[in-house]
Each structure stands twice: as C-alpha cells, then as structure tokens.
Amino acid sequence: MAANCLQTAWAQHAAELRAWLLHHLRQPQDVDDLMQDLFLKVLRQGEQFCSVHHTRAWLFQVARHALADHFREPSMRLEWCDGLDELPAPVDLPDPIDQLAICLPRALSELHPADREAIVFCDIEGQSQAEYAARVGLGLSAAKSRLQRARQRLRAHLTDACQVQFDQAGHVEDFVPRPAPEKNR
C-alpha cells in the first residue's frame, strides 16, 4: 500500500517540483541531485507518507528545506573577491507553456475559420464574448459555446500537431516545436 500512495504522489507532483527547483537552481544537475534526495526522503517515510493529507504541500516543504540546505553547503558559498564579474549570468529558462506559443500561429491557421475567428477575437484581441456574439449574430450563450468548442479543438490540434505532453496535473510538460511554414515567395 505504501508503494502505491508514494508512486501516485510522486507521479502527480514530480514535474512541478522539478520545475520549481530548476527555477531556483538553474543547474539541471543540481536539480537532479535534489530530486533524488527528495525522493529518498519520501521513501524513508514509508507508511507514514500515506497518512499525509496534503502530499503536495508536504513535498514542497521538504523541497524548500532541501534547497535551503543546498545553499548552506560550503561548496555553494562564494568568497568575496574582485573577480565577481567573471561569474556567469543566471540563465532564465522559459516555461514550456510560454514556448508553446511557437506552435500557436500555425495551429490557428489550420483551424476552421469560425474557430479561428472566435479565438482570435476573444482570446488574442481580448474582446468580450458579448461583443463576439453581436459581431457574428449569435446569442451570448451560443457564442460562449462556440468559443469553448473552438478552444477545445485548438487544444486537441496543438496536442496532436506539436506533440504536447502533459504532466499528471494537466500542465504542459514538453512539446515538439512546429513553427509556421515559410510563405511562398
């Protein structure tokens, strides 16, 4: 039983923990080390872990403590010196969901024109659904339904065309970029 609840909690939260640690550490090898430490701490809990009601909160609390310990390690301390300009600048890795915007223009262009119009008008241009309903001559509830269906079809198309992978919580974890085709000259 312990193995099952441990596996479930880890599968649900590991990707989110990894992203959070990567945001704070910026070095994938350090993230891998801390993820392994965190996993071992979870395993050491055994049956007790199954009685934790908020596993996500528990995991993040342990991850925060592990991160603090990591920064306390002597190898992480920097001695004050005149050569600070030699330190590499931190690298900001974009969130996969932000990078997914690369696929959006092509995916939109491949949608049915009515779906594309609803998404562009409401989601990209920021117009209200009531304005969209008036523009296309629909009632508000019909316009809302049309927009919702268009969003679902866009998500399905992005998932298929860009090979989007989701974590257990439904967040974008990875994808294969598929930029817009070059225009004929």
N, C-alpha and C positions, 0 to 999 in steps of 0.2 A: 504494500500500500504506500509506503514512504517513497519508493522509487517512482510511482505513478504521479503523486502530487508534486514531487520535485521536478520531474520531467515536464509536467504541464506548466508549472510556474516558470521554469527556465525557458521553455519554448515561447511562452507568452511575452516575456519581458527581456530576453537576452539582446535582441536587436536594439531595443530602446536604450538599454543600459550601455551597450557598446557605443551608440551614437552620442549619448551623454558624456561618456568618458572620453571619446575622441574629441568632443568639443572642448573639454578641459585640458586634455593632454597633448593633442595634436600629433602624437607619435604612435602609429599603429602598433609597434612592438610593445610600447608601454601599456597600451590598451589591452593587448592580448595577455600580458602578464597579469594585469589587474583583473581581467575577466576570469582568468584561471584561478586566481586567489579567491575571487568572489564565489566561483562555482565550488571550490573546495570548502569554503565556509558554509555554503548551503548544504553540501553533503554531510559535513560534520554535525549538522543539526538533526539529521535523521528524522525520526518520527515527530520530534518537536516541531519541525518545519511545517508539517501538515496541520498543526493546530494554529498556525499564524493566520489571522483573518484577512489581513491586508498584505498579501505577499509582495505586491509591487512596492508599497511603502517600505516594507522591511528590507527588500533588496536594495532600494535606493539609499536607505540609511546606512546599510553596510558598505555600499559603494562609496558614499561620502566619507565614511571613516577610513576606508582603504585609500582613497585619494589623498586625504589629509596625511595619512601615514607615509604615503609615497613621497609627498613633498617634504616630509621631515627627514627623509633618508639623507645621509651625508653626501651621497653622490648627486643629489638634486640641489644642494646648496651652492650658490655662486659666491666666490670670494670677490670682494670689491677690488676692481682693478681699472687701469686706464684703457684697457682693450675692450670695453663693452660694445664698441661699435663693430666688433668682429662677430658678435653673436648673430645667428641667423634670425631673420624676422619670422614671427609666427605665421603659419600658413592657415588661412581660413578655407576649409573645405566646404563647398556648398552642400546644402541639404539635397538629397535625391529628389525631393518633390520640387525644389526650385529648378534643378537641372532638367526635370521632365518638360519644362517649358520649351525645350528644343524641339520636342515632338509635336507640340500643340499646333503650329501653323499648318503642317502637312495633314495632321489628323482632322483639323477643322475643314480643310479644303476637300477632304474625302467624304465628309458627311453630306447628307441630303440637304439641299439649300434651305428648307424650312427649319431644320435642326440648327444649322449653322447660323441662320438669321436670329433665332431665339437666343442662342448662347452669346453671340457677339453683342446683340443689343442689350441684354440684361446683365451678363456676367463680365464682359470685357469693357463695354462702354458705360456700364453702371446705371443704365436706365431702369426705372421701376417696372415691375410686372404689369402694373395697371397701364403704364404708357405703352408697353409692348402690346397688351390686349387691344387698346384703342387703335394702335398702328395697323394691326393685322385684322381688325374687325371681329375679335372674339370676346366672349365674356371673360371676366377675370379668372374664374375657376378653370375654364378651358385653357386659357393662356398659361396658367400655373402648371396644369397637367402636361401641356405640350413642352414647356421648358424642362420639367422634371424628366420626361421621357427622353428629351434631347440630351440632357446631362448623362442619363444612364447609357444612352447609345455612344456618346463621346467617351465615357469611361471604358465601356466594353471595347471600343475601337482602339483607344490608347493602350489598353491592356494587351490586346492582340497584336497590334501593329508595332508597338515599341517593346513588347515582351516584358511588361511591367510585372514585378514580383512584389507581393505584399507580405508583411510580417503577420503574426497571429492576431495583432490588434487592428489589422486592416490599413496600416500605414505603408506608404511606398518605401520599399527597401532597396530596390535596384531596378534598372531597366537598360535596354539597349537603345542608344540614341538612333533616331531615324530622322535626319534633317529634311527640310523641304527639298524637292527635286529642283535642279537647276532649270531656269527658264530657257526656252528656245531663243536663240539669237537670230 
